[in-house]
Amino acid sequence: MRALIAATKTIPIVFTTAADPVATGLVASLSRPGGNATGVTIFGGELVAKKLELLHEVVPNATQVAVLANPSNPVFTNNVVQAAQSAARRLGLETTVINATTDTELDMAFAAAAQQRAAAVLFEDAYFSSRREQIAALGPPPFAARAQD
């Protein structure tokens, strides 16, 4: 996308992105994008915060949450991690950031989350969303038992 924006200043560009378009440098601001590019984003730190709030309501005794991070997508991942850590502090939760970029690392991430006694795992990256079945298979046994403690 950045290459396209750099290639022309006159042709209008409309984009859809899961990342924060300001943080990634696609636009100057959400309210006034400037230049010839504008678009829609589904990312918002508020969404991460809301997910943690809902988690806290569902599992009120949880104190530790693992945040899956994809280092292959650094800008998006940094935004998610920062939003999760900020929201967790407000809710009195602790976070552990666990990196994963492959199926094997994802398996290891869940083992690490269980070892850290995480009550839940939060993820936002498209890579993790594309592995929902694997995550569902990994998640329930160690985490459901902890949620009931």
Secondary structure in CASP SS format (residue, H / E / C, confidence):
PFRMAT SS
TARGET T0000
AUTHOR 0000-0000-0000
METHOD secondary structure of the structure
MODEL  1
M C 1.00
R H 1.00
A H 1.00
L H 1.00
I H 1.00
A H 1.00
A H 1.00
T C 1.00
K C 1.00
T C 1.00
I C 1.00
P C 1.00
I E 1.00
V E 1.00
F E 1.00
T E 1.00
T E 1.00
A C 1.00
A C 1.00
D C 1.00
P C 1.00
V C 1.00
A C 1.00
T C 1.00
G C 1.00
L C 1.00
V C 1.00
A C 1.00
S C 1.00
L C 1.00
S C 1.00
R C 1.00
P C 1.00
G C 1.00
G C 1.00
N C 1.00
A E 1.00
T E 1.00
G E 1.00
V E 1.00
T E 1.00
I C 1.00
F C 1.00
G C 1.00
G H 1.00
E H 1.00
L H 1.00
V H 1.00
A H 1.00
K H 1.00
K H 1.00
L H 1.00
E H 1.00
L H 1.00
L H 1.00
H H 1.00
E H 1.00
V H 1.00
V C 1.00
P C 1.00
N C 1.00
A C 1.00
T C 1.00
Q E 1.00
V E 1.00
A E 1.00
V E 1.00
L E 1.00
A E 1.00
N C 1.00
P C 1.00
S C 1.00
N C 1.00
P H 1.00
V H 1.00
F H 1.00
T H 1.00
N H 1.00
N H 1.00
V H 1.00
V H 1.00
Q H 1.00
A H 1.00
A H 1.00
Q H 1.00
S H 1.00
A H 1.00
A H 1.00
R H 1.00
R H 1.00
L H 1.00
G C 1.00
L C 1.00
E E 1.00
T E 1.00
T E 1.00
V E 1.00
I E 1.00
N E 1.00
A C 1.00
T C 1.00
T C 1.00
D H 1.00
T H 1.00
E H 1.00
L H 1.00
D H 1.00
M H 1.00
A H 1.00
F H 1.00
A H 1.00
A H 1.00
A H 1.00
A H 1.00
Q H 1.00
Q C 1.00
R C 1.00
A C 1.00
A C 1.00
A E 1.00
V E 1.00
L E 1.00
F C 1.00
E C 1.00
D C 1.00
A H 1.00
Y H 1.00
F H 1.00
S H 1.00
S C 1.00
R C 1.00
R H 1.00
E H 1.00
Q H 1.00
I H 1.00
A H 1.00
A H 1.00
L H 1.00
G C 1.00
P H 1.00
P H 1.00
P H 1.00
F H 1.00
A H 1.00
A H 1.00
R H 1.00
A H 1.00
Q H 1.00
D C 1.00
END
